[in-house]
Amino acid sequence: MIETLPIMDRKQFIKFIGLLPLASTAMKLNELNKMTAPFNNTEQMPVLFLGHGNPMNAIEENEFVTGFRNIGKTIPKPNAILCISAHWETRGTFVTAMEKPRTIHDFGGFPQTLFDVQYPAPGSPELASETKNMVHKTDIGLDEKWGLDHGAWSVIKHLYPMADVPVIQMSLDYNQGAEYHYQLAKELASLRKKGVLIIGSGNMVHNLGMIAWNKLNADSYGYDWAIEASEKMKKFILVNDHKQLINYKSQGKAFDLAIPTPEHYLPLLYALALKEENETVSLFNDKPVAGSLTMTSLKIDKE
């Protein structure tokens, strides 16, 4: 894995630039501000879990897109975003560390207009290094190749359409179970007080193999098992019974169908792990679609 030197603090940096020619001091101070701005103390940021659903939500106008935009209006503009997307699974855990992450079109069979979408948000090598240094549960690798997949950009573009907020992604280690991911997420908590908006992006119920193709245009449609699983998940969420959600494999047939593979479910656990006792959960976009998906999203914030 790639190793980096710790980020120097403000006093060290000022001492360093004092040794440089006066003409370059202004430039170095600008660089100092860029390095430290994302990490100044702020009011605690909310946490989001976004049900991203169909990639076409990136370019269509519908109630779910409106829900993303509306929730964005309730959040202070962050210094940066850390997104845990269902669409980046790796052996080990990595964070993107490039200055300019590419827009990844990781899907097929959609109109060219969707492939033409670019979301040129800057990255943040500084936030990537900060995240690496604060996590002790595992060694975080710094990635220079990935970028922003559609689990990230297709929803973040509705929150911040000007692409003016730096975004990094954290990958999901596919070798690890739910408890591991939940505990890893807890180590990210201090970022919330440094202006970082943490977003989990997936779907609580996500079974592409059982989509009701004849119901794609229905306003709201879910199989009985999908509705059963969704209602049970929401009950556990609203009473803070995270243990049951971590042990999702023990919840019966409806959960088995709702979570045939864990990658779309795990980002929910990252969001819930960051909830504090004095915070509440607000649900939005709470609808089943195409039989075997739910768009249910949530915001965690102070009462």
N, C-alpha and C positions, 0 to 999 in steps of 0.2 A: 504493500500500500504506500501511497505517497505521503510523506511526512512534510510538515511545514514548521517554520519557526514561530514561536508565540508572537502575537501582535504586540508591538511596543506600546506602552501607555503614553499619555499626553506629555508627562514630564520628561520621559526619555526622548520623545520625539523633539520637543522644544530644545533640549540640550543638544541633540544631534544637529538641528538646523542652525544652532548658534555657531557651529564650527564651519558653516558654509559661507561663501561670499554673500554680501548683503543683497546683491542684485537678484539672487535666487530665493531670498527669504519669502517674498510674497507668494511665489509659486509653491514653495514647500508648505506654507501655512494653508493654502488652498487644498493641498493634498492631505494635510492633517485633518481638516474639516471633513473631507470625504471619508477618511478612514474611521473617524470617531462618531460622526453624526448618527449612524444607525444604532449606536450603542449608548446614547445618552439616556438617562432615566426618564421615563414617561409615565402617564397614567396607564394602568394595566389594560392591555388590549383585549378585546373579546377573542373567542375562538369560534371557528366555523367548521361544520361538516356540510359539504355540498353534494347532493345527489346529481351527478352530472349527466347521466342518461345518454341519449342519442347524440353523437357528435354534431348533428345538424342543429342542435340547440345553440351552437356557436354563431349561426347566421340567421336562424329563424326568429320570428316574433311570436312568442307564445306566453302563457301564464308563468311558466317556469323561469324564462328569461326575465320577465317582469319581477318575479320574486327575487332573483339574484340582484337586479338593479336596486330594488327597494331596500334590501338588507344592506347593500353597500352604502346607502345614504344614512344609515343609522350608526355607522362605524367611523371613528376618527381616521383620517387618512394616515396609513401606517408609514413608517420609515422603510419598511421592507416586508416581504411576504415569504414565509416558509411553507411550501406545499408538499403534503404527502399524497401522492397520486397512486391510484390503483394500477396505473399503466407503466410503472417502473419497478420491476422486480429484479433483484440481483442476489448473487451469493455474497453475503456481507452487506453492510450498510454504507451508502455513499451520499454525499451532497454535491450538487453542481457548484463548480467554483470558477466558472468562466465569466469574463466581463460582459459578453454578448451572447446569451444562450439562443440557439436556433429554435425556430418553431417547427416542431416535429408533427408530421401528419401520419400518425400511426394507426391507419385504418384503410379500408379499401371499399370500392363499390359506391362511392358517394359522388355527387356532382363536382365538376372542376372548380366551381365557385368556392367550395369548401377547402379544396387543396390550395387555392390561391390566397387564403387568409394567412396573414403574417401578424404575429403579436410581438413586436420588437422591444419588449420590456428589457431593461438592463439586468444583468446578474449582479451578484455581490460577493466577490471573493472574500471580502472582510467578514461578512455574515457567515459564509461557509467555514472559514477558519474559527470564528467564534463558536459556532455550533460544534465543530470537531473537538475543540478544546474543553467544552463544558460537559460532553458526554463521557461517562466513565464505564458504562455497561458494556461497551464494545469499542473497537477502534474504527472510527469513521474515516472512510476514504474520501479524498477530494477528486471529483470527476471533472474532466475537461471536454468530454465528448457528447454527453447526452443532450441537454437543452431543456425545452419545455414541451412535454407531451400534451395530448388533447385533454387529459384529465385535469391538467392545470390551466392551459390557456383558454380552453373553450368556456370556462366559467369565470376566470379572473378577468377576461376581457369585458365582461358585463359589469363587474365591480369597478374597474379602472380602465375605461375605454381608451384613454390617452396613452396607455402603456408607460406611465411615468413613475411607477413604483417598482423598485428592484425586486426580482423574484428568484428564489433558489428552490430546488426540489430536493427532498430526501427520499431515498429508495426504500423499498420493502425487502427485507431479507427473507427470501422464500424458504429458507431452512429453519426458520424460527416460528414458534407457536404464538398464540394470541397473548398469553401472559407476558411473554418477552416483549412484544411490541407495546403493550400497555405500560410496562415499567420503563421502557426506553423513552416513551413519550413524556413521562413525568420529569425526566432530566432536561426537557426543553422549557420548563415553566418560566425560568427567569427571563427568557426572551420576550415574554409578554410585557414585561416592565421596561423594555428597551425599544418599544415602538414596533415590534414585529407581530404581524398578523399571521397566526398559524391556521392553515386550512387543510382539512382532510377532504379528499375528493374521491368519491366512489359511488356506491349505491347499497343501501341496507339490504334490499332484496334484489338479486341480480342473477337470473338464470337465462342466458341467451338461448340455450338449447330448447327452451319450452315457450318461446315467444308465441303469442297468439297473433299470427300474421293477419288474420281477418279482423283484428281489433286495433290495428295500428292507428287508425284515425279516430278511435273512440275517445271521448273526453276523459273518461276514467274507467279503467277496467283492470281487475285483478282476479286471478284464480283464488278459490277459497283458501288454499294453503298459503298463498302469498299474503292475503289479507290477515290470516291467522298469525303468520310469522311477524308481519309488520306491527300488528296490534300488541303482540307480546313484547317485541323489541321496544316499542314506545313506552309500554308500561314500566319495563325495567329502567329505561332511561329516566323517566320522570320521577321515579322513586329512588334514584341513585343506586340501583342494584347492579353495579358494574360486574360483580362476580358472575352473575348469571349470563351476562353478555360475553364475558371472557370465555365461559364454558359453553359456548354456543353449540358445540358438537353433542352436548347432552340434553338438548332441548326438544328433541323429537323430530318426527318426519317433516313437519312444516319448515323447520329451520334447515334440515338437510336439503330440502328442495330450494329454499331461499338462498343458501350459501353453498353451492356445489363446489366452489373453490373460494379461498378466503380473500383474494386480493382486493375485491371491491368492498368487503366488509371491514377489513383491518383499519382503513383510514378513519372509520367511525370511532374505533377504540383509541386512536391517537388523540382525537378531539376530547372524548370523555375523560381520558386520563388527566387532562389539564384542568378539569372543573374543580373549583374550590368550594368550600362549604357555604360561603356567603353568595354563591352565584346560582342563577337559575338557567334553565334550558327553555328556549323558545323554538317551536317547530314551525316550519313554513314549507311551501311546495309539497305538502303532505298528500300525495295522490299516487295510486298505482297506475301503471300504464302497460299496455301490450301484454297484459296477463301476468307476466313473471318479473316485472321490474317495479320498484318504487322510487319516486323522486324525492322522498322525504329528506329534508335538510334541517339543520339546527344551528342555532346561535347560542353560545354560552357567554353570559355576561353578568355583571353585578345586578342585584335587585334594584 
